[in-house]
Amino acid sequence: MECHSFRLSNGLFSFSPNGLLAAFCNQQRLTVCLISDFQPIRVIQCSEIVEQIEWSTDSELLLSAYIKKGKLEVWSVAQPEWKCKISTGSLGLITAQFAPSSRHVLTTARLHLRITIWSLSDQNVCHINLPKAANPGIDFCVGGTHMAVVERRMALDCVAIYSCDTWTQVTLIDCAAVDIGGVKWSPDGSKIAIWDGISHSGKLGIYLISGSQLAEITNLFGIHSIEWSPSAQILAVATVGSKVKLINHLSWNPIATLNHPAKIRESACVIYCESEDQLKYQIVEDRPFTLPGESSVGQLILAFSSDARYLAVFDQQRPRVLWIWELPYFSLKSVLVHCSAIRCFKWSHTDPRLATVCGNGNFYAWTPVGSAITDLRPTNIIASALKADRADWTASGEHLMIAGKDVGCVCQVK
């Protein structure tokens, strides 16, 4: 692999949505590069130490946020003379993001007192009061026409749907819920999933944009998170007990339950164990195989491959282990066991290639035909200090970013 290494601060690195540019930050210096040869095309001197960066959907604008100061700046990549400054004042700032239009910026105030929508075109400002700190509490539908926000009204949670053209409420979904855990649009933009918090009854509702309820799934106590498959045909629900329930989009009934026990007994499952003294995986044939466990608490994190054929599951109770399920057969395809705790795992956007990092200089790759480990530190002097806790792919799947807090690498994956 051909790699380019660079210095970072706070791990601030981001690919542009069109897959052509990359931005990374070192203290107050924000650099924009071409991904093809990693040559800088713009160097921006920010007014403060940057704590967050964000690309606009059209890849034309770049946001740098200064969370502690409650300020942010928006920069144009193509027009160096244009920039915008925003200050949230005494309410402070938790996070900032672009709306899908790329011409509006959303900021969330401290204590989730309100969401402010700033127009970059006409300088208009509007507010959404008392949003809830759900996970996620804000989600945009595909196409960016509508936004769903979890709000707290009259001591009960609800979900309000806003038009992204006028920022007016078009629907209010009254779930009569004491604690909503999160809201997520389906990939086709036609449905909204709303679920209870982890300590409540375990109810999951499927709603249309009109607010009418399409289905209600119960007996899902302790929902950690949900994930739609890219085709929107399967909804994966992570619950307590290290279980993942797969729900069909036609009947809205569970069609399978994926368990993650301490011992692997399936003979067809390939177990890859990282060797402690060699840069490779070793395939373990013995059954049953006992997995290492280091924690009694934790949540499940789910990720579908781009073709919806594979589901990767990370259980924080076993931080060194990653499960990969093959969904057409609901069978356990592979289990990856590492020497260190997993920090991040990401599927390629184009094919079933999974990249994993574990807080060191190694890049762990899985495909349906095998796995491999690559040490990125010998690539150059800067990369020798790499302690990776983030990974991300470009839209084309040709380049992979591996980054830690202070050092990052962009690799061309052939």
C-alpha positions in Angstrom: 0.0 0.0 0.0 1.1 3.5 -0.8 0.7 5.7 2.3 0.9 9.4 3.2 1.4 10.4 6.8 0.8 13.7 8.5 0.6 15.4 11.9 -2.8 15.9 13.5 -4.3 17.4 16.6 -7.2 15.7 18.4 -7.5 13.2 15.5 -9.2 15.8 13.3 -9.4 14.4 9.8 -12.2 14.1 7.3 -12.8 13.0 3.7 -15.0 15.1 1.6 -18.3 13.4 0.6 -17.4 13.4 -3.1 -14.2 11.5 -2.3 -11.8 13.9 -4.0 -10.5 16.0 -1.0 -9.3 15.4 2.5 -9.1 17.9 5.3 -7.0 17.6 8.5 -6.1 20.0 11.3 -3.1 20.6 13.4 -3.8 23.1 16.2 -5.0 26.3 14.3 -3.9 25.1 10.9 -6.5 23.5 8.6 -5.1 21.8 5.5 -7.1 20.7 2.4 -5.5 18.1 0.1 -6.2 16.3 -3.1 -6.7 12.6 -2.2 -5.1 11.5 -5.5 -1.6 12.7 -4.7 -2.2 14.2 -1.2 -0.9 17.6 -2.4 -2.2 20.6 -0.4 -4.5 22.9 -2.4 -5.5 25.2 0.5 -4.0 26.0 3.9 -6.3 27.9 6.3 -5.2 29.7 9.5 -8.1 29.5 11.9 -8.7 32.0 14.7 -8.7 29.4 17.5 -7.5 25.8 18.2 -10.0 23.6 16.2 -12.0 21.0 18.0 -14.3 19.8 15.2 -14.3 19.9 11.4 -17.1 19.0 9.1 -17.6 19.0 5.3 -20.7 20.3 3.6 -22.7 17.7 1.6 -21.6 19.2 -1.8 -17.9 19.2 -0.6 -17.6 23.0 -1.3 -17.6 24.3 2.3 -15.7 23.3 5.4 -16.6 24.0 9.0 -14.2 24.5 11.9 -15.7 24.6 15.3 -14.2 25.9 18.6 -16.5 24.2 21.1 -15.1 25.7 24.3 -15.4 29.2 22.8 -18.9 28.6 21.5 -17.8 29.8 18.0 -17.3 28.3 14.5 -16.1 29.4 11.1 -17.2 28.3 7.6 -14.7 28.3 4.7 -15.1 28.0 1.0 -12.5 25.6 -0.6 -12.7 27.2 -4.0 -13.1 30.9 -3.0 -10.4 31.8 -0.4 -11.8 35.3 0.1 -15.2 34.0 1.4 -15.7 32.9 5.0 -18.4 33.1 7.6 -18.2 33.5 11.4 -20.8 32.2 13.8 -21.0 32.8 17.6 -23.5 31.0 19.8 -23.1 33.4 22.7 -23.8 32.5 26.3 -25.6 29.3 25.4 -22.4 27.7 24.4 -21.9 24.9 21.9 -21.9 21.1 22.0 -21.6 20.3 18.3 -22.1 21.8 14.8 -23.1 20.2 11.5 -24.2 21.1 8.0 -27.7 20.5 6.8 -28.0 18.4 3.6 -28.6 21.6 1.6 -25.0 22.6 2.4 -26.2 26.2 3.0 -27.4 25.9 6.5 -25.5 25.1 9.7 -27.0 23.5 12.8 -25.6 24.2 16.2 -26.7 22.5 19.5 -26.4 24.6 22.6 -25.0 23.3 25.9 -27.5 21.2 28.0 -29.4 20.7 24.8 -31.4 23.9 25.4 -32.0 24.4 21.7 -30.9 23.8 18.1 -30.1 26.9 16.1 -30.3 26.8 12.2 -28.1 29.4 10.6 -28.6 30.3 6.9 -25.4 31.0 5.0 -27.4 32.4 2.1 -29.6 35.1 3.6 -28.3 35.1 7.2 -31.7 34.1 8.7 -31.7 32.3 12.0 -34.4 30.0 13.5 -34.5 27.8 16.6 -35.8 24.4 17.8 -36.2 24.5 21.6 -35.5 21.7 24.0 -34.2 18.9 21.8 -33.3 15.7 23.7 -29.9 14.2 24.0 -30.8 10.9 22.3 -28.5 8.7 20.2 -29.1 9.9 17.6 -31.4 12.8 18.5 -31.3 14.3 15.0 -31.5 12.5 11.7 -32.0 13.6 8.1 -33.8 11.5 5.5 -32.1 10.5 2.3 -32.3 13.4 -0.1 -32.2 15.9 2.8 -35.8 17.0 2.4 -36.9 16.4 6.1 -35.3 16.3 9.5 -36.4 14.3 12.5 -35.7 15.6 16.0 -36.4 14.0 19.4 -37.9 16.7 21.7 -39.2 16.8 25.2 -42.7 18.3 25.6 -45.0 18.3 28.6 -42.8 15.7 30.4 -43.0 13.3 27.5 -40.8 12.6 24.6 -41.9 13.0 21.0 -40.4 13.2 17.5 -41.0 16.3 15.4 -40.5 16.2 11.6 -39.3 19.5 10.0 -39.1 20.6 6.4 -35.5 21.4 5.4 -36.8 24.1 3.0 -38.7 26.2 5.4 -37.5 24.7 8.8 -41.2 24.5 9.9 -42.7 21.5 11.6 -44.7 19.3 9.3 -45.5 16.4 11.5 -45.4 15.6 15.3 -45.2 11.9 16.2 -46.5 11.6 19.7 -45.1 8.3 21.0 -46.3 8.8 24.5 -42.8 7.7 25.6 -41.1 8.6 28.8 -37.7 8.1 27.3 -36.9 7.8 23.6 -33.5 6.3 22.9 -33.1 7.5 19.3 -34.6 8.1 15.9 -33.3 6.8 12.5 -34.6 7.1 9.0 -34.7 4.1 6.7 -32.2 4.2 3.8 -35.0 4.7 1.3 -36.3 7.7 3.3 -39.9 6.3 3.5 -39.9 5.2 7.2 -38.7 6.3 10.6 -37.7 4.0 13.4 -38.2 5.3 17.0 -37.2 3.2 20.0 -37.3 3.3 23.8 -34.2 4.0 25.9 -32.1 1.2 27.2 -33.8 1.1 30.7 -37.4 1.0 29.5 -40.0 -1.3 28.0 -38.1 -2.1 24.8 -40.6 -0.9 22.3 -39.7 -0.1 18.7 -42.1 1.9 16.5 -42.0 2.2 12.7 -43.7 5.4 11.4 -44.4 7.0 8.1 -43.5 10.6 7.4 -47.2 11.5 7.8 -46.9 10.4 11.5 -49.0 7.3 11.1 -47.7 4.1 12.8 -46.8 1.3 10.4 -45.8 -1.2 13.0 -44.9 -1.7 16.7 -42.4 -4.3 17.9 -42.4 -5.1 21.6 -40.4 -7.4 23.9 -37.1 -5.8 22.9 -36.1 -4.8 26.4 -32.8 -2.9 26.7 -32.3 -1.6 23.2 -28.7 -0.5 22.7 -29.0 0.7 19.1 -30.5 -0.2 15.8 -29.2 -0.3 12.3 -31.0 -0.5 8.9 -29.6 -2.7 6.2 -28.6 -0.6 3.1 -31.6 -2.1 1.2 -34.0 -1.2 4.1 -35.3 -4.8 4.1 -33.8 -5.8 7.5 -33.7 -3.8 10.7 -31.0 -5.1 13.2 -31.8 -4.3 16.9 -29.1 -4.7 19.5 -30.4 -5.5 23.0 -29.1 -6.5 26.4 -27.8 -10.1 26.8 -25.5 -9.6 23.7 -28.4 -10.4 21.4 -29.2 -8.9 17.9 -32.7 -9.4 16.6 -33.2 -9.1 12.8 -36.6 -7.8 11.8 -38.2 -8.2 8.4 -39.6 -5.2 6.6 -42.7 -7.0 5.3 -44.2 -8.4 8.5 -42.1 -6.4 11.0 -41.6 -9.6 13.0 -38.2 -10.9 14.2 -36.9 -13.5 11.7 -33.7 -14.4 13.5 -31.8 -13.8 16.8 -28.0 -13.6 16.7 -26.4 -14.6 20.0 -22.8 -13.8 21.0 -21.8 -16.3 23.7 -18.5 -16.7 25.5 -17.7 -19.9 23.6 -17.8 -20.5 19.8 -19.0 -24.0 18.9 -19.9 -23.6 15.2 -17.4 -25.6 13.1 -18.2 -23.6 10.0 -17.1 -20.3 11.6 -13.5 -19.3 10.9 -11.8 -17.9 14.0 -8.9 -15.6 13.3 -6.6 -14.9 16.3 -3.9 -12.2 16.1 -0.5 -13.7 16.8 1.3 -12.0 19.7 4.8 -12.4 18.1 4.0 -12.4 14.4 2.2 -9.9 12.1 -0.6 -12.2 11.1 -3.8 -14.0 12.1 -3.7 -17.6 13.1 -6.8 -19.8 12.3 -8.1 -21.7 15.3 -9.6 -25.1 14.6 -10.4 -26.2 18.2 -14.0 -26.2 19.3 -15.4 -25.0 21.6 -13.2 -21.9 21.6 -13.5 -19.6 24.7 -13.4 -15.9 23.8 -11.5 -13.4 26.0 -13.7 -11.2 28.1 -12.6 -8.1 30.1 -15.7 -6.2 31.0 -19.1 -7.0 32.6 -20.9 -4.0 31.0 -21.0 -2.6 27.5 -23.2 -2.1 24.4 -23.4 -3.7 21.0 -22.3 -1.7 18.0 -23.6 -2.9 14.6 -22.5 -2.2 11.0 -23.8 -3.7 7.7 -21.6 -4.2 4.7 -22.5 -2.1 1.6 -24.1 -5.1 -0.1 -26.2 -6.0 3.0 -24.7 -9.5 3.0 -22.6 -9.2 6.2 -23.2 -7.7 9.6 -20.3 -6.8 11.9 -21.1 -6.8 15.6 -18.8 -5.4 18.3 -19.7 -6.2 21.9 -18.0 -3.8 24.4 -18.1 -6.6 27.0 -15.5 -8.4 24.9 -13.5 -5.4 23.5 -11.0 -7.5 21.6 -13.5 -9.5 19.6 -15.4 -8.8 16.4 -18.2 -11.0 15.1 -19.1 -11.1 11.4 -22.4 -12.7 10.4 -23.5 -13.8 6.9 -27.1 -12.7 6.7 -28.6 -14.8 3.8 -28.0 -17.9 6.0 -28.0 -16.1 9.5 -24.8 -18.0 10.1 -21.6 -16.9 11.9 -19.0 -16.4 9.1 -15.9 -15.2 11.1 -14.7 -14.2 14.5 -11.7 -11.9 14.8 -9.8 -12.0 18.1 -7.1 -9.3 18.7 -4.4 -8.7 21.2 -5.7 -5.2 22.0 -9.1 -3.6 22.4 -10.9 -2.6 19.1 -11.1 1.1 18.7 -13.0 1.4 15.4 -14.2 -0.7 12.5 -15.6 0.5 9.1 -16.9 -1.2 6.0 -15.8 0.0 2.6 -18.6 1.8 0.7 -18.2 -0.3 -2.4 -17.6 -3.9 -1.4 -17.4 -6.2 1.7 -14.0 -5.1 3.0 -13.8 -4.4 6.7 -11.0 -2.2 8.2 -10.3 -2.4 12.0 -7.9 -0.5 14.2 -6.9 -1.3 17.8 -5.0 1.7 19.1 -1.6 0.7 17.6 0.1 1.1 14.2 -1.6 -1.9 12.6 -4.4 -2.0 10.1 -6.5 -5.2 10.3 -8.4 -6.1 7.1 -11.2 -8.7 6.6 -12.8 -9.9 3.4 -15.0 -13.0 2.8 -12.0 -14.9 1.5 -9.5 -14.1 4.3 -7.9 -11.6 6.7 -4.6 -9.8 7.0 -2.6 -7.5 9.2 -0.4 -4.6 7.9 2.0 -2.6 10.1 1.8 1.0 8.8 4.6 2.4 11.0 7.6 1.5 8.8 6.1 3.6 5.9 7.9 6.8 7.2 9.2 8.5 10.3 5.8 10.3 11.1 3.9 7.0 10.9 6.2 5.4 13.5 4.2 7.2 16.2 0.8 6.1 14.9 -1.7 4.9 17.5 -4.8 4.4 15.5 -8.3 4.8 17.0 -10.1 5.9 13.8 -10.6 4.4 10.3 -12.6 5.7 7.4 -13.0 5.0 3.6 -13.4 7.3 0.7 -16.7 7.0 -1.3 -14.9 5.1 -4.0 -13.3 2.6 -1.6 -9.8 3.3 -3.1 -8.4 5.1 -0.1 -8.4 4.4 3.6 -7.7 6.8 6.5 -6.1 5.4 9.6 -5.7 8.0 12.3 -4.8 8.5 16.0 -4.8 11.6 18.1 -1.6 13.0 16.8 -0.7 11.1 13.6 -2.7 10.0 10.6 -2.1 8.0 7.4 -4.0 7.9 4.1 -3.4 4.7 2.2 -4.3 3.7 -1.3 -5.8 0.2 -1.0 -5.2 -1.9 -4.1 
